[in-house]
Amino acid sequence: MNRKDVLKLAAVAALLLIFIGAASWTGRMQSSEEARIVRDAVRRAALTCYAVEGAFPDDLDYLRENYHLSYNEDRFIVSYDAFAFNRIPDIYVLERGAMTR
């Protein structure tokens, strides 16, 4: 192999690494966007309940049963902490199996 072939091979390898990195980044961005959508759906259901009933619900089951909240429970874990009837609950969404730093 001459120097020109080595440079071509290095350039192809660099482009391949850039492509793999970009694909990985795109996948992470899509996952975080989907988690945001789930969080927003839970928040909207809780706010609707508050507007209709005058109190935030105690748990997600109430929102599922009475306000038709649904999300992929196999994929997402939702933490819903209702600490007062008149304060919006803390809502956190994690993707199952996702790496955290």
Sequence and secondary structure as in RCSB ss.txt:
>XXXX:A:sequence
MNRKDVLKLAAVAALLLIFIGAASWTGRMQSSEEARIVRDAVRRAALTCYAVEGAFPDDLDYLRENYHLSYNEDR
FIVSYDAFAFNRIPDIYVLERGAMTR
>XXXX:A:secstr
  HHHHHHHHHHHHHHHHHHHHHHHHHHHHHHHHHHHHHHHHHHHHHHHHHHHSS  SSHHHHHHHH     TTT
EEEEEE  STTS  EEEEEETT    
